Amino acid sequence: MTSDKLQVSSQKSLVVPVCANAEMQNLINTSIVFNYLRDHGSAYRAQMARELGISAPAVSRAIDNLLKEGYVQESEKIPVTTGKKAAQVSIKADYGYIVGVDLIADPIKIAISDFSGKIASSYVATPCKAGTDFSEYLNSSISQSIRAFRRKCSKPDAAILAIGIGVPAIVNPETGELIGAVLYDNIANSNFYKRVSLKFKVPVFIENISNLAALAEYKHGAGRGTKNLLFVNISRGIGAGIIIDGNLYRGSNGAAGEIGYFLTNSEGLTYDNSRIGYLESVASIDAIYCEKSDRNKIIDHLALSIANILFTLNPEMVLIGGAICEIENADTRFIEPLIAKVLNAYPFRPIAIRKASLGAEASLIGAIQIALDAIVVHEYPYKL
């Protein structure tokens, strides 16, 4: 994993030279068409030219480039609204496959998607036995999932292109080092990134689970169509994934969104946060299930935190996800009162705040998405 792969994968717009030569313009058009197909599924050439504002010959050259690379395929010609026949162009789904892993699940969850991003198979690994080396367990679980997938689809040589892994920790974008996985010592101390990379010999991308959930909701869930999105994950830990201008925001060293350390009253100033953050100590799932918990106080702590983020970032939408959504009667007991208190505290134009739509699968979907983006967007980075 290299830093430029991670950084390029998060970019939606790049500086283009004022005077692009024909070769550069062809690359830009090919990139725009490719990313359009990734977002829209399929289209015919004239439709893409019309919607993208690119000339029909330029679109055809771009499609020809992508056909040559094997990234797209064309169907037989079918009638379109103009009365003529046209071939639908779509991503070649079986070009290769992506493995996604969610390490916060217990036992861990693994999914395999095709090149279009559609999940083809999902697996729940067998639980990790006490005393087992975690890296060995992870490699074995991924291998078993790949073998099962290949048998299921009768493709013994199905190419695995990349692996994306979601972790409950801060991730150093330069090295893949995990920082602050205090609730998951077996993960933090395993150095699994290098061993997974050596085992499978494909690019491996590691990212914080809240960031991945934000990315998944932005691409495939309730956040579709937004540019600025806040995902709040309330589980054993509390974190946030932040999308700004269509890009995942990680901060200067990968620690953006660590809102579990928020101080929601003056007591937090003297709190020892070496194990868990102050907000996590008073409003996480563990705090909710504590016998002495006060639901109203928990909601107040969370509302204060979210409201302060809104004042700072002013996103278009806030999505609330994580284990809190799986509590019995979560909507009436927690989500709806929390949203009401945040909106009551926010004096500007109301922001859309709702429960996330992808549930417990969000981080797994995001793990696939970030790996898929990373391996293709560095080659075709331009999109409209």
N, C-alpha and C positions, 0 to 999 in steps of 0.2 A: 504494500500500500504506500503510495507516495502522496505528498501533500498536494501536488498539482492535480492529481486525479480527483482528490476530494474537492478541491476548490473549483476546478473546471466543471465538475458534475453539478455544482450548485448554481452555475451562471445561466442566465436566460438571455442576456444581451452582452455583446462584446463590441469594442470599438472597431469600426470598420474604416479602412483607409478612404479618404475622400475620393480618390481616383483608383478604383479597383480594376485591375486588368481582367481580361476575359476569363482566364483560369480562376482567378479569385472570385469573380462574380458567379461562375458556375458552381464553385464550392459553396458559396453562400446560398444560392438557390437550392442546391441539393440538400443542404442542411435544413433549410426552411421547410421544404417539402417533406423530408423524412420526419421531422418533429411534428408537422401537421398530421401525418398519418399515425404517429404514435399517440397523439391526443384524440384523434377523431375515428380511428379504426380503419376506415376504408373510404375511398372516393375515386371518381374517375377524373381523367386528366383535365378536361374542360372545367369541371367543377372546382378543382384546385386552382387553376389559373384565375378563375373568376373570384373566388373567395380570398385568395392570397394577393391578388393584384399583380401577378407575374405573368408575363406573356406565355401563350400556349407553347411556342417552340422551346422556351426556357424550361417550362415544366416538363416537357417531354424529354429534354436532355437530362434533367435531374432524375427522372424516373428511370431512364436508360442506365444512368450511373448506378442507381440503387439496385436495379435488376442484375447488373453485372457483378456487383458485390455480393449478391445473394440475400440482401436485407429485405426485399419486397417481392411480391408475386402479383401476377395479373390473372384475373378470371376470364372466362369466355365472355365475349361481348353480349351485353343485354340491352334492351330498350331503355332509354332515359326520357326525361320530360320533354326534350326537344324533338322526340320522334326518331332520333337516330339511335344507333347502337354504340355502346362504349364499354370498354373493359374496366372493371373495378380493380383498383390497386390497393393492396393491403400489406401489412407487415407479414413477412414469412415466419409464421409462428414457430415452425420446427427448425429454424436456423440454429438454435441452441437454447439452453435452459439455465435458469438462475435458481440457486438454492438460498432460501431465507431461513434464518434461525432466530427464535425468540428465547433468550436465556433467562428472562425473568419468570417464565412459566415454570411450574414444578409439577410433573417433569417437563423438560424443555419441549418446545414445539418446532417443527420443521416443515417447510412447504417448498415445493418446486414449481416454478412458473415457466411458461414458454417465453419466446422472445418478444411477444406482444405484451407481456406482463400478466397474462391470465394464468391463475393458479391451476395447475394440472393435477397435483396431488398434495395431500397434507398428511402429516404424521405426528403422533405423540410418542416421544421416545420412552423407552423403559426407564424407570426411576434410577438415579445414580446411587449405587450402593455405598454405604459408609466406608470410608477408607480408599475408595477408588480414585485414581488420578483423574482430575476433571478434564484435562486436555485429551487423555486417552478415551475417556467416556464420550466426549464431544465428537472426536474424529470417528469413533465407532458408530455413533448414532447417525452422523451425516452419511457415512458409507452405507449403512443399512437402508437409509431412506433412498439413496440414489439407486441401490440395487433393486429395491422394491418398485421404484418408479419405472425403471427400465423394463422390469418384468411386466408391469401393468400395461405399459404402452407398446410392448413388443419391440422395443428399440434398444437392443443391447449396447449399441455404440452411441446412444444419444449424448451429445456433447454438453458438458457442464462448462459454462462460460465464466461464471463468477459466483462468489458466496457473499451474502450480506448477513451480518450478525448484529442483533440488537442487545445492548447490555445496560444494566441498571447502574450506570457510572458515567462520570465525565470521561471523554475520550480525547487524548492528545491527538489533534489532526495530523501532526508531523510524524508520529511514531506508532500510533495505535495503542499506546500505553493507557491503561485504565487508572483513573484517579477517583478516589472517593467512593468505591463500592463497599462501603462499610457494613452494609446489611448482608453482603454476599461474599464472604471471605473465600469460599472455594473458587469463585470466579476470579476475584481480584488477584489471588496468589498463584494462578495456574499458568500464566504466560501462554495462553492457548493460541493467540494470534499467530505466532511464528510456527507453531506446530501444525495448525490447520493449513497455513500457507504451504509448508513443506510437504504435507500429506497429499494435498489435492492439486498443487501446482497450477492454480488459477488465481486471479486477483481476489483478495479478501478485503471486505470493507466493513469496518466496525463503527457503530454509531449508538449514541444514547437512545434509549427506548422512547422517551418523550419526544425527542426530535423526529424519530421515525414515525411515531403516531401522528405528529403534526403533518409530516410529509404525506402520509397515506390519506389523511382526511382532506388535505389540500388537493391531492391528485384524484382521489377516488371516492371521497366521502362527502360529508356535509359542507366541507370548505371549498368544494369545486366552484370556480368562478370568482373567487376572491383573489386579492393581491397581498393583503396583509392580514395574517391569521394568528391567533393565539390559541394553543392547545394546552389545557391544564390537566395534568395527570395526578389524580389523588388516589394513592395506593399505600403500600407500606412506606414508601417514600413519596415525596411530593415534588413534582418537577413541571417545567413548561417547555413546550416546543414553540419556536417563534419563526414565522414566515414573514419576511419583509420584502416587499416589491417582488414577490414570487420566488425569493431565494431563502433557503434555510439559514437562519442567523445563529452562528455558533459562538460568537465572541472572540476575543483575542487569543484565548488558549483553550477553547472548547467548553468553557464553563457557563456560557449564557443559559439562562432558564433554570438555574438551581434555586428555585424559589422556596424550597424546603427550609432554607436558611433565613428566610424573611423574619424580621422582628416586628411582631404585631402589637407589642406593648413594651413598656420600659423594662419589664422583667427580663426580656430577651437580651438586654445589654450585659447582663452578668451570667447568662446561661452558657454552660460548657457545651459547645457544639462539635466536639471532637468525634462524637459517635453519630448523632443525628442532629439535624438542624432544629432551630426553635419551633418553626411552624410545624414541622413533622412531629415534634413532641406533643403538640397540643391539638393537631387536627388531621393526623394521618389515619389510615384504617385501624392501626393498632390503638390509637387514641379513641376512635369511635367505639371500638369493641370493649374498651376499658369499662369495668363495672361502674366507676364513679364519673363517667363522662357526662358532660352537659351538652346536649345536641345544639342548643341555641348558641352557646359560647363557641363551639366548634364552627358553626356556620358563620359567626361573627369574624373569627380569625381568617377564615377562607375568603369572606367577602371583602375584608380590609385588604388582603393581599391582591386579589384580582382587581379591585378598584384602583389600587395604586399602580398596577401595571397598565391599566387603561389610561390613566393620566400621563403615563410616561410614553407609551407606544401608540395609543389611539388606533388600534386595529379595526378592521371592518367587522370581524366576527371573533367571538370567543367560544370555544368548544370545551366542554367539561367531560373528561373521560377517566378511565382507570377503574380500580376495584370498587370505588364508591358507587359506581353505576350498577354494580351487581348486588348491592344490599337490597334486602326485601323492602318493597315500597320506596325505593330510592328517590323516585321523582317527587313524591309528596313530602317525604321526610327530609330530603336534603337538597335535591337539585332545584326545585321550584322556589323554596325559600331563599336559597343562595342567590339565584338569579335576581329575585325581587330586591334583595338587599343591595346587590351591586348596582342595579339600575337606579335605585333610589338615591344612592350616593353619587351618581355620575350626572353632573348638571348639564352636559352638552347633548348633542343629538344622540338619541339612544343607539347603542351598539347591539347587534344581534348576538344574543348569548343563548346557547342551547346545548343539549346533551350530544356528545359525539355519536356518530352513526355506525362506526365500524366495530365497536365493542372490543372484546378481548383480542381480536385478530389484528388490530390496528398496527401494532409494532411489527408483527410478522409481515404484513403487507408492505410496510415501510422499508423493512430490511431488503425485500426483493426489489423495491422501487429504487433504492439508493444504489444498489449494485448494478442494476440494469442501466440506470442513468449514467453511472460512472464509466461503464465500458463503451457506451455509444456517444455520449454527449461530448467527450473530449475530441472525437473525430468529426462530429457534426454539431457544433455548439450554437449555431445561429437559429433563432426562431422569431416569429412575429408575436 
